[in-house]
Each structure stands twice: as structure tokens, then as C-alpha cells.
Amino acid sequence: MTFLSPGRLWLLALVPVLVGAYLLMQARRRQAAVRFSNLALLSQIAPRRPGWRRHLAAALFLLSVVLMTVGFARPAKPVKVPRERATIIVAIDVSLSMKATDVTPTRLDAAKTAAKKFVQDLPMRFNVGLVSFSGSSSAVVAPTFDREAVGHAIDGLQLGKGTAIGEAVFTSLQSIRSFDARANQDPPPAHIVLLSDGDNQSGRSVTEAAAAARAGKVPVSTIAFGTPYGTVDIDGETVPVQVNKTTLRNLAHDTAGKAYEAQAGSELSEVYRHIGSSLGYRVERQEAASQYVFAALLLALAAGGLSLVWFQRLP
């Protein structure tokens, strides 16, 4: 709980003053009563009453003063508000190593299936774009709400030579900056999900890409697809294609994203949970003064009602 006008809380210092004044009045009341030496007359002037009832009414009144003061200081509580322009770019590696069959039926087919499910499961408030990369990268689908268009584009991805992870990040960032007319000066909140299995073999370095993403405040979550035992046939030669987990992990770490290792697409759901909490909402402070004022009003009414019923006067 925070306060939008915390300086007003100094008024709470008046509460001890009111308590002291109340206790002083009670002491003077008792002193005035014992001045009468005639006990019969004393019983008529100061009849015995249940003291707790009188104190209860006063306590309720003081509590209402405390709550009204807190409300006057404009208390605010954090509230999660959905972001309107939230954008996710899915970048998929289509290098030749992605045809390895250590993930059934192939790494690329498994990645396609996982990415399509990931896109379909995203709430409609997210814009989704698609980037593919091998020796170079290209924006296949600009950020859109059209899940079907993105799904068809994923199905149509084709293999190519080389792996340009750094270029994929730069292309994704450019796609984000082209989101709408104000995106260049006011980029939408965004996240990149990059699926890959290999080293950065061409284009700008992963270190440069991470620095650009960090400067743009765009986290990159990576998913390392494949196993250490994958192989592919290139020109009749069997070539081992191990996953470079370190490169992908460093990219995620340097951009405040998350790094995952997946031999299938199941971990994409974990990626979304992370993205949903960090990107799908923003936290705003929502004023809650009315709640405190309402509670104070109820207490004041209770104090006044009890005092009228028991003592025929207000506290």
C-alpha cells in the first residue's frame, strides 16, 4: 500500500491528542462526582452506568477519524492493467541443421507445431509477428492480431543455409519499431521468442544484438531445440549438429529474458507464463480512498447510533 499524498498522514498525530483529551475528561468527571459528600445525592447526580458502552462509542469514533485521515492521504494499491499494444515476435531458425530428426519428426517440424500452438494460445490482446532466419533473416509477418495468417506463414517456412541469430534479433526489433505510426518514438511493449539450435554463423554478432535489444528494453527468451546427438545429411555427408545452449542462454540473460531447453515444444507454455506476467500487464497504482472513507462513515454512524441509544447524546 502506498499513498499519493503521504504528507497528509501527519494528521494522525491528532489522534493521541484526542485520546488524551478523552481520558482527561473522564478524570475530571470522576473528580466532579466525588465532590458531593451526600452519597444519596451522589447516586442521583452520577448514577453508575456500564462504562464499557461509553468507551466503545468513543473508540468507534476515534477509529473513524483514523480511517478518514488515511483516506485523506489517498491510499493506492497496485493493480494489473492489460497493455494495449503488447507485441510478441516469434523468430524461428530455418537453417539446415533444423532438419535433424533427433526431435520427431524433425527439429523444424516440431518447432513449427510448438510455435503455432503458442501463437494460438496467446490472448487476443497480444499482437504477434513472425521472423525466420537462416543465413539471413526476414520479417515474414508484421505484428498482427490475425492468428490464422501467422499460422499459415509458419507452415510455409523453408530451410536455408547458415544461421544468423544476431540478424534475427535486429529484424525483430525493426518489426517492433514499425508496429504503428508512433512506434519509432514510442515502441510498444514487446518480447522476442527465439527458437534455434545452432551457432551464429553470419551477420552481426549475438553480443551486438543483445546490446540493441537491451537498449530497446525488449527481452529475448530463447528455446534451444534439439539434442546433443542430432545429425543431418549435407551433400551425402553426415554432419553432427549439436545445440549451442551457451549462446542462446547468454542472449536471454543479457536481455532480461528467459532461456529454455526443449527437445519438443512443451516448454513454450512456460515461456508464455513468463511473458504474460512481464509483458501482458502493467502495474498501476489505483486510488482506494473511497474504501477507507466508506469504512470511516460506517464507524461514525455506529458510534453516533450507539451513543444516542445508550446516552441520548452524540459522542
GIZI-V798936 format. One record per residue. SS is DSSP state (h for helix, s for strand, l for the rest). OMEGA is omega in radians with two decimals (999 if undefined). Layout:
ss=SS omega=OMEGA
ss=SS omega=OMEGA
This chain:
ss=l omega=3.07
ss=s omega=-3.12
ss=s omega=3.12
ss=l omega=3.08
ss=l omega=-3.04
ss=h omega=-3.13
ss=h omega=-3.13
ss=h omega=-3.13
ss=h omega=3.12
ss=h omega=3.13
ss=h omega=3.09
ss=h omega=3.10
ss=h omega=3.12
ss=h omega=-3.11
ss=h omega=3.08
ss=h omega=3.11
ss=h omega=3.12
ss=h omega=3.10
ss=h omega=3.12
ss=h omega=3.12
ss=h omega=3.13
ss=h omega=3.14
ss=h omega=3.11
ss=h omega=3.11
ss=h omega=3.12
ss=h omega=3.13
ss=h omega=3.12
ss=h omega=3.13
ss=h omega=3.13
ss=h omega=3.13
ss=h omega=3.13
ss=h omega=-3.09
ss=h omega=-3.06
ss=l omega=3.09
ss=l omega=3.14
ss=l omega=-3.13
ss=l omega=3.11
ss=l omega=-3.07
ss=h omega=3.14
ss=h omega=3.10
ss=h omega=3.12
ss=h omega=-3.13
ss=h omega=3.11
ss=h omega=-3.10
ss=h omega=-3.11
ss=l omega=3.13
ss=l omega=3.13
ss=l omega=3.10
ss=l omega=3.08
ss=l omega=-3.05
ss=h omega=-3.06
ss=h omega=3.14
ss=h omega=3.13
ss=h omega=-3.14
ss=h omega=-3.14
ss=h omega=3.13
ss=h omega=3.13
ss=h omega=-3.14
ss=h omega=3.11
ss=h omega=3.12
ss=h omega=3.13
ss=h omega=3.09
ss=h omega=3.11
ss=h omega=3.09
ss=h omega=3.12
ss=h omega=-3.11
ss=h omega=3.10
ss=h omega=3.11
ss=h omega=3.10
ss=h omega=3.10
ss=h omega=3.12
ss=h omega=3.11
ss=l omega=3.06
ss=l omega=3.09
ss=s omega=-3.14
ss=s omega=3.12
ss=s omega=3.13
ss=s omega=-3.14
ss=s omega=3.11
ss=s omega=-3.12
ss=s omega=-3.14
ss=s omega=3.06
ss=l omega=-3.05
ss=l omega=-3.03
ss=l omega=-3.08
ss=l omega=-3.04
ss=s omega=3.08
ss=s omega=3.05
ss=s omega=3.07
ss=s omega=-3.13
ss=s omega=-3.04
ss=s omega=3.09
ss=s omega=3.10
ss=l omega=3.10
ss=s omega=-3.06
ss=h omega=3.14
ss=h omega=-3.12
ss=h omega=3.05
ss=h omega=3.07
ss=l omega=-3.04
ss=l omega=3.10
ss=l omega=2.95
ss=l omega=-3.02
ss=l omega=-0.13
ss=l omega=2.97
ss=l omega=3.11
ss=h omega=-3.09
ss=h omega=-3.14
ss=h omega=3.11
ss=h omega=3.13
ss=h omega=3.09
ss=h omega=-3.13
ss=h omega=-3.13
ss=h omega=-3.12
ss=h omega=3.13
ss=h omega=3.11
ss=h omega=3.12
ss=h omega=-3.13
ss=h omega=-3.11
ss=h omega=-3.09
ss=h omega=3.13
ss=l omega=3.04
ss=l omega=-3.04
ss=l omega=3.12
ss=l omega=3.13
ss=l omega=2.88
ss=s omega=-3.12
ss=s omega=3.05
ss=s omega=-3.10
ss=s omega=3.06
ss=s omega=3.04
ss=s omega=-3.14
ss=s omega=2.94
ss=l omega=3.06
ss=l omega=3.03
ss=l omega=-3.12
ss=s omega=3.12
ss=s omega=3.06
ss=s omega=-3.08
ss=s omega=3.12
ss=s omega=3.06
ss=s omega=-3.14
ss=s omega=-3.05
ss=s omega=3.00
ss=l omega=-3.05
ss=l omega=-3.13
ss=h omega=-3.11
ss=h omega=3.12
ss=h omega=3.12
ss=h omega=3.12
ss=h omega=3.11
ss=h omega=3.14
ss=h omega=3.09
ss=h omega=3.12
ss=h omega=-3.05
ss=l omega=-3.12
ss=l omega=-3.12
ss=l omega=-3.12
ss=l omega=3.08
ss=s omega=-3.10
ss=l omega=3.04
ss=l omega=3.11
ss=l omega=-3.10
ss=l omega=-3.11
ss=h omega=3.14
ss=h omega=3.12
ss=h omega=3.11
ss=h omega=3.11
ss=h omega=3.13
ss=h omega=3.11
ss=h omega=3.11
ss=h omega=3.12
ss=h omega=3.11
ss=h omega=3.10
ss=h omega=3.11
ss=h omega=-3.12
ss=h omega=3.11
ss=l omega=-3.02
ss=l omega=3.11
ss=l omega=-3.02
ss=l omega=-3.09
ss=l omega=-3.03
ss=l omega=-3.11
ss=l omega=3.10
ss=l omega=-3.12
ss=l omega=-3.07
ss=l omega=3.10
ss=l omega=3.01
ss=l omega=-2.98
ss=s omega=3.11
ss=s omega=3.09
ss=s omega=3.04
ss=s omega=-3.04
ss=s omega=3.12
ss=s omega=-3.09
ss=s omega=3.11
ss=l omega=-2.95
ss=l omega=3.11
ss=l omega=3.00
ss=l omega=-3.01
ss=l omega=-3.11
ss=l omega=3.12
ss=l omega=-3.13
ss=l omega=-3.03
ss=l omega=3.09
ss=h omega=3.11
ss=h omega=3.09
ss=h omega=-3.13
ss=h omega=3.14
ss=h omega=3.12
ss=h omega=3.13
ss=h omega=3.13
ss=h omega=3.13
ss=h omega=3.11
ss=h omega=3.12
ss=l omega=-3.14
ss=l omega=3.12
ss=l omega=3.09
ss=s omega=3.06
ss=s omega=3.04
ss=s omega=-3.07
ss=s omega=3.07
ss=s omega=3.14
ss=s omega=-3.09
ss=s omega=3.06
ss=l omega=-3.13
ss=l omega=3.09
ss=l omega=-3.01
ss=l omega=-3.10
ss=l omega=3.05
ss=s omega=3.05
ss=s omega=3.07
ss=s omega=3.12
ss=s omega=-3.12
ss=l omega=3.09
ss=l omega=-3.12
ss=s omega=3.12
ss=s omega=-3.07
ss=s omega=3.07
ss=s omega=-3.14
ss=l omega=3.11
ss=l omega=3.09
ss=l omega=3.06
ss=l omega=-3.08
ss=h omega=-3.06
ss=h omega=3.14
ss=h omega=-3.12
ss=h omega=3.13
ss=h omega=-3.14
ss=h omega=3.11
ss=h omega=3.13
ss=h omega=-3.11
ss=h omega=-3.08
ss=h omega=-3.11
ss=l omega=-3.14
ss=l omega=3.04
ss=l omega=3.12
ss=l omega=3.11
ss=s omega=-3.13
ss=s omega=3.05
ss=s omega=-3.07
ss=s omega=3.00
ss=l omega=3.03
ss=l omega=-3.04
ss=l omega=-3.01
ss=l omega=-3.06
ss=l omega=3.08
ss=h omega=3.10
ss=h omega=3.09
ss=h omega=3.08
ss=h omega=-3.13
ss=h omega=3.13
ss=h omega=3.12
ss=h omega=-3.13
ss=h omega=-3.11
ss=h omega=-3.12
ss=h omega=-3.06
ss=h omega=-3.04
ss=l omega=-3.02
ss=l omega=-3.11
ss=s omega=2.92
ss=s omega=-3.11
ss=s omega=3.10
ss=s omega=3.05
ss=s omega=-3.10
ss=s omega=-3.08
ss=s omega=-3.10
ss=l omega=-3.08
ss=h omega=-3.08
ss=h omega=3.14
ss=h omega=-3.14
ss=h omega=3.12
ss=h omega=3.12
ss=h omega=3.11
ss=h omega=3.12
ss=h omega=3.12
ss=h omega=3.12
ss=h omega=3.14
ss=h omega=3.13
ss=h omega=3.10
ss=h omega=3.12
ss=h omega=3.13
ss=h omega=-3.14
ss=h omega=-3.13
ss=h omega=3.14
ss=h omega=-3.13
ss=h omega=3.11
ss=h omega=-3.13
ss=h omega=-3.03
ss=h omega=-2.96
ss=h omega=-3.12
ss=l omega=3.07
ss=l omega=3.09
ss=l omega=-3.12
ss=l omega=999
